[in-house]
């Protein structure tokens, strides 16, 4: 199967800046995805992004994993109703190292590149950045982003210039990776779409090159409407010291029937035929919870 067919079959692709086949099939590309070091561990919600990167690797694309040691000092306003608490340099450095180690294990490969955007963002000259990057961004367009509008319209909590500038920094990441490593594709979760297309547009304006962006949708519990990876106790971490193996197993085992097939497709590496067989077994005998057992085991 072509990569585009696999991605569609698993339900991975939510948005794409060009026809998906043009992006994924027929030509080796260099794709990157960024991970936010706001905590010292990845959580269950990050798993899909990692598994998508594994699919890209298996299809022969080059993968760059970017740990946001620089942007993590600023904080991404996407999906946040309040200003983030700024982390110290030491916290971001520690979190970045731990996340990088986890990601390497989950990708189950050494055939990828891992970089930290602090390495180039800390070298930026402010005046040059405003002249070379800032001039390509319209404030009128920036304040139309949902994540910005939500904060601007809040009576008690607005948005600082610090967080407002985040989208410029992420767009610059893409430009830097394009010029340094030939990166021509950025992937991320759907709440990053605005930042991703800003990077595509910046590269086009700055170099004239055509680059691409794709996203996977954010998983939401159909019964509760809550964002995937959260419980009443908080995030479900991938670090066994923060979420015990038993708690991790129970999180998956307690998946609602309505979500089970989607999670098997998006959050495991099980072949589609095995998932279909599991769901057929569950339909014949719902009490068996075959889907949840497979999900928790995987």
C-alpha positions, 0 to 999 in steps of 0.5 A: 500500500502507498503511504497515503492509503495507509494514513487514510486507512488509519484515519491519521490525516486531518488537514493537508496543504496540498493533495496528500499523494503529492506530499507522501507518495513517490518522492522521498521527503524530509519531515519534521514534528515538534514536541513541547518540553513543558513537562518531563515526559510525553503523555498518551496524547503524544503517542499518535504523533510518534506513531505517524512518524514511524509510518513516515520512516517505514515509507522511506522518508527522512524524519527530524524530531524537534524538541522545543527547548527554545520555543518551550521557554515561550509557551504555545498559546494554542488550545490554552485559555490562560498564559502559561507559567514560564519555565526556567532554562534548567527545567526546559533543558531537563524536560527536553532531554527526557522527552528526546530519550522517550521519543527515541525508544518509541520510534524504535529506530536510530534512523532519524535526526533529533534536534533542539530548536534552542540551538538556533533560536538562542542565536537569533538577532532581534533586529534581523529577525524582525526585518527578515521574518516579522515583515512577512506576518500580518497582525490582522491575520494573526489575530484571526487565529482561533487560539488568539481570538479566544484569548483576546476576547477574554475579559480577565486574561488576554495574551502577552506579546511573548505568547503572541510571537510564538507562531513566528518562532515556529514558522522560523523553525521550519525555515531553518530546518528547510535551509539547513537540512532540506526539510520540506514537510511539517506534521503536527496535531490539528491545533498546530495547523495555523502555525504549520501553514505560517511556516509553509508561507514564510518559506515560500515568501523567503525562498520561493520553495514549495513545502508542505504541511499535514496534521492529525486530528486531536482525539476526544472521548466521544462520551465525555467530550474530554481531550484524549489522554486526560483523566480526573487525576490529570494526564496519562504519562508515558513515564512509568514513574508518573503513571504506573504500568497498572494505571496505564493499562487500566486507562486503555482497558476502560476505553468506551466502546464507541472509541475502541476501534478508532484508538486501535487504528490510531494508537497501535501498530496492529494490522488492519485485518487484526483490528477488523477481526477484534471488532467483529469478535466484540460485536458478537460478544460485547461483554468480552471487551476484546477491543479494550483488552487488545488496546491495553495489551498493545 
